[in-house]
């Protein structure tokens, strides 16, 4: 600084080194199919960070629906097989993630080649779609764990393995993330075949996952049965005994008066809901687009012909609702309508019903005007009698529907009224929840409570639907262990929450062959059941099980954390003078960080110098040529703590000495 004016000058001299800000270690990215991907009407295209299941529901919706499920029963009403079960499990895996200690995570929704969201409402997973989601994740910096539980339902094991290889390649390229993998199992059939399914999945995995980048991934087996509650609507289940369909009246114990009444109530409620489902079929965003197009044309050219086009389209919307309002005044139907309307956005049943009636009256008036009966505009719809009665109160100017109507002002005045009512109709219908807490679900739950055989069937079906690949709960375990102990603690010897059983009981001998793969070194971590201890994660190896450097999950993830933290914290050094002053500051910064890790138990050694080293300088890590070419080379060595995987107790006889 040049001093030209006499006076007192203050200079602040920086004597303290910069610090290393530690990156997060357990931020998983779930790649999979969602019900929706919308935030305030805008599509969520990029990976989105969320912090709770409530937030997931807000942006991405709920689980895959149960549709057309076929349940095969034995002669004793035991569930043997399922057909048409959902092929998506992202939502359930996320539930298990939070049940086992998960925190913030990323959701990567799946978009097709046409740019449209691919939902979990029908179909099955696609390798190409999931790979596109994985590619999109590459641009996100924060995720540290990759998983795609939906991929375990891919039809071919080779497709699953291809996706896993791509994930390992991304981890190796970015060096800041780790992949948690599943193996394919088919648990929809009888349990007698599950052992073969488990063995086939294990063998296919080892044969097809390759040998590259194994240190960046870990695999877990077997699948787990989650203790998740889920409503299974009877209307979406077909019960089969042999080739014959079993009606509810054929259930064991259905001759009980209580069970019989519950069955009748359920059937009545199903009939009522079918009518409502028929009434709202086809109401979707395309309708609003068509409506706005017609209104736009009528506004631009407000003639009677354009106005009648608007009303004609309105007729196609209103006719089903006219039937709904007037038909069937039974108590069950009234309850159905009441429940649906209370769930609508309108304030109460009457306001929705009145608006629908107004729309019907507009249509009736237009139809009458078309045949010269202009006075029919003064009518109202009687929901009870399903008739039109004169009122003369609908429009201030009845001539709007008359043959002489050519005045732009009359048409323009009517269009906003119709548009407002049409919007109310769409809002009301959009918020109706047919599968929610309606008369049908109430009757279904009643039958579940009073019929022992029906309860056992539904419980068994729920159990089969709750079989999940373990990756979701495992990243929850990673998160919990990282938070409580640190990323350097192996995520093993940990109890699992909300898991009821395992698809296959791995014994000691089988785990030996999983843990140590003498052929290719691909270790697979076991989840096992122990008497008096419950279900535990009983493995802590990466796929590189024969690699002394990167054998353990905790070591690989610890290095990921340190490497990424130091990399981001040394950004200020770029373009600084490559001299001893800068070297000392960088070395002090890294020394301080590693010393703190040593004190926290992440590094082994009685003293810091035994736990790590940091070298930088001319003649040490750099040559004169390195400096001329702008390279500052820093060497860091760490003695990372490793898990005590094998506890060996040695006993011997001691000779008597006295």
Secondary structure, DSSP 8 states (H G I E B T S, - for coil): ----S-S--------S--------S--EEEE--BS--EETTEE--S-EEE-SHHHHHHHH-------SEEEEE-TTS-EEEEES--S--HHHHHHHHHHTT---EEEE--B-TTS-B-BSSSS---HHHHHHHHHHHTT-SS--EEE-GGGGG-S-HHHHHHHHHHHHHHHHHHSS-EEEE------SS-GGGHHHHHHHHHHHHHHHS-SSSGGGEEEEES-EEE-------GGGEEEEETTEE--GGGSTTTTSHHHHHHHHHHHHHHHHHHHHHHHHTT-SHHHHHHHHHHHHHHHHT--HHHHHHHHHHHHHHHHHHHHHHHS---HHHHHHHHHHHHHSSSSSHHHHHHHHHHHHHHHHHHHHHHTT-GGGGSEEEETTTTEEEE-S-S-S-GGGGSTT---HHHHHHHHHHHHHHHHHHHHHHHT--TTSSSHHHHHHHHHHHH-HHHHHHHHHHHHHHTEE-THHHHHHHHHHHHHHT-TTS-S-S-B-SSEEEESS---HHHHHHHH--TTT-B--EEEEEETTTEEEEE--B-SBTT-TTT-BHHHHHHHHHHHHHHHHHTGGGTTS--SHHHHHHHHHHHHHHHHHHHHTT-B--SSHHHHEEEEESBTTTB-HHHHHTT---EEEEE-B------------------
